[in-house]
Amino acid sequence: MLDRHEASDADDSRYLARGPRVAIRAVTREDGAEFTRLVRASAELHHPWLSMATTDAGFATYLDRLESGPHLGLLVCLPEAGDGIAGFVNLNNIVRGGFQSAALGYGAFASTAGRGYLREGLGLVLDYAFGPLGLHRLEANIQPGNAPSIALVKRHGFRLEGFSPDFLFIDGAWRDHERWAVTAEMRARP
Ligand SMILES: CC(C)(COP(=O)(O)OP(=O)(O)OC[C@H]1O[C@@H](n2cnc3c(N)ncnc32)[C@H](O)[C@@H]1OP(=O)(O)O)[C@@H](O)C(=O)NCCC(=O)NCCS
């Protein structure tokens, strides 16, 4: 995980990238209370696609996991709304060498979902991953019935690579997933 950029709340230097409406920055331990409150309020939106931390202890475990491995946890924030959190995009299992790849995990929150913030935020993440981070490929593993998530990645030029039965344990069961991926050369701009 990246270290938090040293900055006051009043300036932009904590952001890794900023678009017209949203900005992305590294998640920090200080985000725990707001993040878990938003997750708790988003149970219906996230079920059965995602299982995120709902408690302080769960958030600490989440950050421990991000910090102890080749992962990067990013938040999609609203600079014009006091840096409020609209969603998150994680780059998991970043592999370097000849692969230069990572697996995405992402979610919006119920109070701000469906307004295009994740579309813009994911675009910033792709710019950052294929630019400063130097990655070449990003994959997103998505359950076949998850229409909003499939729409989101299609919009950014991801293509369907394959089907992985019993791929991830989410919400009490091993769930089948489709594997969608985009390379730096393929990416589309929405
Ligand atoms: C997937 C998710 C992050 C999208 O967030 P969002 O706030 O709706 O994103 P946006 O408003 O930027 O919209 C993204 C795309 O999804 C589409 N979309 C949103 N809700 C939709 C719905 N109910 N059905 C079909 N498409 C939908 C939007 O139209 C948009 O596509 P477009 O650009 O072609 O118009 C959100 O639905 C979510 O958090 N879902 C639960 C968690 C999850 O599934 N995470 C991913 C696991 S793989």
PDBQT file of the ligand as one rigid body, heavy atoms in Angstrom, charges set to zero:
ROOT
HETATM    1  C1  LIG A 201     -20.460  -2.069  -9.758  1.00  0.00    +0.000 C 
HETATM    2  C2  LIG A 201     -20.585  -0.750  -9.024  1.00  0.00    +0.000 C 
HETATM    3  C3  LIG A 201     -19.243  -0.427  -8.379  1.00  0.00    +0.000 C 
HETATM    4  C4  LIG A 201     -20.930   0.336 -10.042  1.00  0.00    +0.000 C 
HETATM    5  O1  LIG A 201     -21.058   1.528  -9.296  1.00  0.00    +0.000 OA
HETATM    6  P1  LIG A 201     -21.974   2.710  -9.828  1.00  0.00    +0.000 P 
HETATM    7  O2  LIG A 201     -21.968   3.756  -8.804  1.00  0.00    +0.000 OA
HETATM    8  O3  LIG A 201     -23.288   2.190 -10.318  1.00  0.00    +0.000 OA
HETATM    9  O4  LIG A 201     -21.123   3.130 -11.066  1.00  0.00    +0.000 OA
HETATM   10  P2  LIG A 201     -21.470   4.213 -12.125  1.00  0.00    +0.000 P 
HETATM   11  O5  LIG A 201     -22.608   5.090 -11.685  1.00  0.00    +0.000 OA
HETATM   12  O6  LIG A 201     -20.180   4.846 -12.470  1.00  0.00    +0.000 OA
HETATM   13  O7  LIG A 201     -22.021   3.345 -13.369  1.00  0.00    +0.000 OA
HETATM   14  C5  LIG A 201     -21.171   2.381 -13.956  1.00  0.00    +0.000 C 
HETATM   15  C6  LIG A 201     -21.934   1.649 -15.057  1.00  0.00    +0.000 C 
HETATM   16  O8  LIG A 201     -22.863   0.725 -14.463  1.00  0.00    +0.000 OA
HETATM   17  C7  LIG A 201     -24.147   0.912 -15.028  1.00  0.00    +0.000 C 
HETATM   18  N1  LIG A 201     -25.144   0.520 -14.044  1.00  0.00    +0.000 N 
HETATM   19  C8  LIG A 201     -25.347   1.070 -12.829  1.00  0.00    +0.000 A 
HETATM   20  N2  LIG A 201     -26.350   0.437 -12.215  1.00  0.00    +0.000 NA
HETATM   21  C9  LIG A 201     -26.773  -0.525 -13.055  1.00  0.00    +0.000 A 
HETATM   22  C10 LIG A 201     -27.788  -1.524 -13.005  1.00  0.00    +0.000 A 
HETATM   23  N3  LIG A 201     -28.541  -1.666 -11.909  1.00  0.00    +0.000 N 
HETATM   24  N4  LIG A 201     -27.915  -2.365 -14.048  1.00  0.00    +0.000 NA
HETATM   25  C11 LIG A 201     -27.138  -2.250 -15.156  1.00  0.00    +0.000 A 
HETATM   26  N5  LIG A 201     -26.162  -1.323 -15.268  1.00  0.00    +0.000 NA
HETATM   27  C12 LIG A 201     -26.003  -0.474 -14.236  1.00  0.00    +0.000 A 
HETATM   28  C13 LIG A 201     -24.181   2.365 -15.358  1.00  0.00    +0.000 C 
HETATM   29  O9  LIG A 201     -25.171   2.655 -16.332  1.00  0.00    +0.000 OA
HETATM   30  C14 LIG A 201     -22.776   2.565 -15.909  1.00  0.00    +0.000 C 
HETATM   31  O10 LIG A 201     -22.673   2.081 -17.222  1.00  0.00    +0.000 OA
HETATM   32  P3  LIG A 201     -22.580   3.094 -18.446  1.00  0.00    +0.000 P 
HETATM   33  O11 LIG A 201     -21.320   3.877 -18.250  1.00  0.00    +0.000 OA
HETATM   34  O12 LIG A 201     -22.509   2.182 -19.623  1.00  0.00    +0.000 OA
HETATM   35  O13 LIG A 201     -23.818   3.946 -18.373  1.00  0.00    +0.000 OA
HETATM   36  C15 LIG A 201     -21.727  -0.779  -7.958  1.00  0.00    +0.000 C 
HETATM   37  O14 LIG A 201     -22.920  -1.221  -8.575  1.00  0.00    +0.000 OA
HETATM   38  C16 LIG A 201     -21.424  -1.665  -6.765  1.00  0.00    +0.000 C 
HETATM   39  O15 LIG A 201     -20.762  -1.253  -5.815  1.00  0.00    +0.000 OA
HETATM   40  N6  LIG A 201     -21.918  -2.906  -6.798  1.00  0.00    +0.000 N 
HETATM   41  C17 LIG A 201     -21.761  -3.820  -5.665  1.00  0.00    +0.000 C 
HETATM   42  C18 LIG A 201     -20.317  -4.235  -5.458  1.00  0.00    +0.000 C 
HETATM   43  C19 LIG A 201     -19.746  -4.898  -6.676  1.00  0.00    +0.000 C 
HETATM   44  O16 LIG A 201     -20.459  -5.519  -7.456  1.00  0.00    +0.000 OA
HETATM   45  N7  LIG A 201     -18.431  -4.751  -6.849  1.00  0.00    +0.000 N 
HETATM   46  C20 LIG A 201     -17.727  -5.367  -7.958  1.00  0.00    +0.000 C 
HETATM   47  C21 LIG A 201     -17.527  -6.820  -7.726  1.00  0.00    +0.000 C 
HETATM   48  S1  LIG A 201     -16.863  -7.569  -9.197  1.00  0.00    +0.000 SA
ENDROOT
TORSDOF 0
